[in-house]
């Protein structure tokens, strides 16, 4: 994340940017929280906090636009991708 120009090592198609690198990192954190919820590691209260935070970043920030760039590569767990597409992108 410090030097997004090295992104071309793994993806020579996307234009390297700090925003894309940071967005991918944030999405990975969200994916991890989602996986913990699926495994019943997070309590309902903890999940409610994560869910609200995810809704806020998709509503207020540019993460939704970045998601459109990385989602087609199927880089994340299919269940998480479905969750984001139905709950975050669709705005439920």
Secondary structure as UniProt FT lines:
FT   HELIX           4..9
FT   HELIX           18..38
FT   TURN            39..40
FT   HELIX           44..60
FT   HELIX           63..70
FT   HELIX           71..73
FT   HELIX           78..83
FT   HELIX           84..89
//
